[in-house]
Amino acid sequence: MRKEWELKKIGECFSYIKNGANIKQTKGAGGYPITRIETLSGGVFNRDRLGYADVIDLEQYKDYILESGDLLISHINSKTYIGRTVVYEGKQGENIIHGMNLLRLKHNRSLINSAFLCYYTQSVSFKLDIMRIRKDAVNQSSFAISDFKKIRIPVPVLATQLSIVSELDKLNELIRIKKEQLKDYDALAQSIFYEMFGDPVVNEKGWEVISLSELSMYPNERIAINQLSPSQYVGVENLIKDRGGVRFSNSLPKANSAIAYKENDILLGNIRPYLKKIWLADKGGGASGDVVIIRISNRKITPVFLFKVLSSDSFFEYDNTYTKGAKMPRGDRKVIAKFGVILPPLPLQQSFAHKIEQIERQKVSVQKTISDLETLLASRMQYWFD
């Protein structure tokens, strides 16, 4: 710890640390919104993941209404997410009730800044403290408020806290802007597709239509897991939702084999809620059985064009309509094979592919910037807190 910083208990820094109101939330209910564990998913305050219980009179819950600057901490969650912390920033006219299973902290404004503690909770030091006090059950972990209050945190003077928060906020804002830029590039690619070819299902431009089975095959070659590296294995959860991409895991599954895929194969999630996940492979590897591998076998179509057709909302709606099963509905490969694919002239497809390649080059540059910024952020977090 830095010489000019003091160690203080969390209980000293926050005058109010309490659980929320015990209100049974109901799907489809209305009224005033109520926080729940899912509200903090992704490490942000998700207004679209609030609960409801038909509460229309706030009088009995007036002590539970969130105020800007309140910290919300998940104290009942999985081992991975317990201790996740978010600062609530209120909007004008907004009334949100603090619900159960999230601790609400009100800071002593003369001693600590809530955003400073929020950043500190992402540090290794804080996570180790949470590991020390947490109690593990079968499906979730928790910690007692009394133990949480005793955790000691390094506290500099307020001016230093605000300076640290300002620095980290700026880095996070740059990362956010760059991620939005990536979304803009994805939207541009989609816009170019619809401008050139129209809706692939409605086919208002009257292109020739051919079934997917006539353009491609579904390989089922097996490959031993021990022949793969973690960076070659794709489970359905590795595919990135709503856009082409993949995040490889750090370890291999315990299965004996996987389905082999090659460069330019298209990998589709084949189990809900992963149906919208899709990747145009840039190398070979192996995939789980919950992934449909589509390999082009017809020279009338380019991989990039077919990938964009299968990335469309129209194909997703078609695939989703014919899923089967109760608990984990799966796509029907026979139905997928019958999907009608529009077939514009090959030169037009190639022109489209060229435009997409230009966009992808820009995305690679932006992604590198994001990676560099995230590395810098992690370095500055470590500098200040670990």
N, C-alpha and C positions, 0 to 999 in steps of 0.2 A: 504494500500500500504506500502511496505517496506521503511524504512527510507532512505536507500541509493539509491532508485529509484526515477526517476523524472517523472512527468506527462507531456506528450508532445502531441500536436495535430498530427493526422496522416498526415496532410498537411505539417507539419514541417519535418517529418521523410522521406517523399517520395517526391522527386523532380518532379516526373512525375506521374500523375494519370489521365488516359484518357480512353474513350471508344474506341472500335475498328473500323476498316474500314467497311463502309456500303457496303457490297457485297452480292448480292442475290445468295445464294447457291442453287444448283440444284442436285437432285438425279441422279446418273449415270454420273455426270460430272467428269473431271479429272483436271490435272494441279497441282499447289501448294496447300497444305492443308490449311484450315482456321479454327480457333477455333469457337466453338459455345457453347451454354449453356451445352449441353450434354457432352462436352469434360471434364467437371469437375465432372461427375456423380461418386458417390462412394467416393468422396473426394480425387481422384487421377487424374493425367493427362492422359486421355485415348486417345492414338493415333489412336485407331480403331473407335473413335467417332468424328473424324474431318469432316468438310464439304469441298465441292469442288465447283468451279465455272468456270472451264476451264481457270484459270489464269495461263498464261505461261510466262508473262513478269513481273518481280518483281520491275521494276524501279519505277512505280507509287505507289508501296506499300512499298518502302524501309524503311519508317519510322514506319511501322507496323510489321516488322519482329521481332519475339520474341527472347530474349536473355536469357541465363542461369541466374537464380536468379530473373527473373521477377515474380511478384505475379499476379495471375489472380483471381479476385473476382467476384462472380455472384451477380450483382446488380439488375437484373430483373429475378424473379423466383417465385416459390411458397413460402408461408410463412415459410415452413419447411426448404427450402434449400437456401433462400436468405442469402447472406453473406458467402456462402461456398467459401473457399479459398484454392488454390493450388500453390505450388512453381513449376515453369517450369524449368526442368533441360534438357538442350539441348543435342542432340546427334551430333556427328561429321558430317558435311555436310548437316545438317537438316535446312530447311527453312520453318517456319510455320508463316502464316499471322494471326495477332491478329484481330479477327472478332467482330461484334457488340454484345452488351448485356453482355460482360464481361469487367470489368475494369482491366486495366494493370497498375501495380505499379512498379516503379523503385526506389529502396531504396537508401538513402544517406549512403554509405558504412562506413563512419566515425561515423555514429550515430546509425544505426540499422541494424540488420541482417534479411533478408527477411524470413528465416525459423522460426526465433523467433516470428515474427508477425503472421506467418501462424499458429503456435501453439496457440498464444494468441487468434486468431479468433475462436478457439474452446471453449473458456471459457464462463462461464455464464455471466460474466461482459460484454464481447463484444456482445454477443447475445442480452442482454438487451439494449445495445446502438443501435443495429440495429433495434430492435423492436420500439424504440423511434423515429427513423428517417424515418422508412419505411412508404410508402403510399400504402394502399391495394385497389386493384380493384377486379373485379369479379373472374377472374381466376389466377391472379398473383399479386405479390407485387413488389415494386421498391423503390429505394432511390436516392436522388440527390447527385451528386458528391460534391457539395458545403457543404451539411450537413455531408457527410462522412468525409470530410477533417477536420471537427471541432471536431470529436470524439477524446477524450483524452485517451491515453494509457500509462500504466506504463512502463518506459524504464530504465533498469539498464545499467551499463557500458557494452561495447562490450564483454569484457572477460567473464562477467557473462552470457550474452546472449548466447555466444557460448557454455559455460558449460551446460546451461539448454538445449539447442538444442541437444548437444551430449548425454545427459542423456536420453531425450525423444526419440531420434532417435534409441538408443540402444534397448529400450523397444519395440518400433515399429518393429524393425528388428527381435527381438526374436519372436514376435507375428506372423510376416510374415513367418518366418521359420517354426514355428509350424503349421500354416495353410497349408503350402505347404506339410508338413508331412502328414496331414489329406488327402490331395489329393492323395499322394503316396499310402496311405493305400486303398483308394477307387479304385485306378488303379490296385493295387495288387489283390483286391477281384475280379475285372472284369477279370483280366488276369487268375486267377485260374479257374473262371467259364468257359472261352473259352478253356482253356487247358483240362479241364475235360469233357466238354460237346459239345464243338464246337459252331458254330453259331446256335442260337435257331430257325432260319427261314430256313437257308440253310440245316441244319441237315445233315452235311457231315458224321456224325457217324452212321446214320441210326437208330436213336432211334424211338420207338413207338411214334406216334403223336395223341393227343386227343384234342378235342375242349375245350376251356376255360369253356364253359357252362356245360360240363360234369364233370368238376373238382370243380366248385365253384357255388355260387349263388350271386345274387345282392340283399341284404336285403334292405327293404324300411320301416323299423320300424321307427316311429316318436318318438321324445323325446322333451318335452317342454324345451324351452330355459332357463326358470327360474330354471330348475333342474340341469343345468350345471354351472360349474365355467369357467372363461376365459381360464384356463389351460386345459380344456377338449374340447373346441370348435375349430374346424378346418374349416376355410374358405379356398377356393382354393389358395388364396394368402399366406396362412400360410405354405403351403407345400414348401419344399426347392428344387430348380431346380437342376436337373441332379444327385441327390444322395438322398438316403433315409433320411428323417428327417423332422422336423416340428419346426416352431417357433410360439408358441402360442401368440396371441395378449393379450393386457391388459384389454380388454373389450369385452362384448358380443354384437352381432348385435341386431337390433330391431325386428327381425323376431320372429314369434310365436313358431316355432319348427325347429328341425334339424333332420337329418337322423342318427339313432344310429349306432355306430360302436363298435366293441369289440376288445380285445387283439388278435393279430395275423391277424386281417383284413388288407387288402391292400387297401390304399386310393390313387386313381389316380386323377390328375387334368383332368377335362373333357371340358375345354374351352381354346382356344388359347388366350394368349401365355403360358398357364400353363400346356400344355399336357405332358411335360417332368417331371413334379413334381409328386413325389410318396413317400409314407411313409408306412412302416410296423408298424402298431400300437403296442405300448408296454403297452397300457391300453385302457379302454373304454371311450366313450364320444359321441359327436354329430358333424356332418359335414354339410356343406351347400349343396345345390342342385347341385352345380357345381363340386362336388366331386363324383366320382364313387367308391362305396365301394364293394370290392370283398372278399367274405368269402369262404374259402375252405370247401368243403363238401365231399371230396373224400380222402381216406386214402393213395392213391397211390402217393401223392405229399406232400412235406413239405412246410410250409409258406416261409421259407428262399429261397428255390429253386425257387418257383413261383415268389417271389418278384424280384429275380435277372433276371428272364426271362422277366418280365414286365418292368424292369429297363433298358433293353437293347436298343441300338439304332435301332435294327431290329423291335422291337415292336413299338417304337415311330414312325418310318417311316410308318409302317402299319396303326397305329391309325391316324396319321396325314393325310395320303392319303385319308381317308374316312370322314374327318370332313365336316360338312355341315353348311351353313349360310354365310352371307356376312360380317357383321360388326364384330361379335364375333363368329367365327366358333366353333362348338361343335363336340365332338366325338360322334360317333354313337354306342350306347350300343349294338345294335343287331350285328353290325360288330365286336365289341370287343368280344362278346360272341362266335363268330365263329373262333376267332384266334386259330391257331393250336399250342398247347403247347407240346414240346418234353417231353417224360416221361422215363428218365433213371431209372434203378433199384433203389428201395428205399434205400438200403444200401449205394449206391454211393451218392445219394442226402443227406443222413444223414452225410456222411463223409465230403461233401462239407459244410454243415451247421456247422459242428464242426470247420472247418477251418475259416469260417466267424465269428463264435463266438470269436475265438482267436483274429482275427483282430479287432473286435468291442471292445474287452476289451482294446486293445492297443489304439484305437481311443478315448475311454472314458478317459483314462489317459492323452492323449495329449490335449483333449478338456478341461480337468480340468486345465492343465497348462496354456492354452490360457486364460481361464476365470480368473485365478489368475493373470496373466500378465496384462490383461485388467483392472482388479481392481486396481492393482498397478499403472498402467499408469494414470488412472482416479484420483487416490489419489495424484500422483505427479503433475498432471495438476492443481488440486485444490490447492495444496500447493503453487505452484508458481504463479498462476494467480487469484485465488479467495479468 
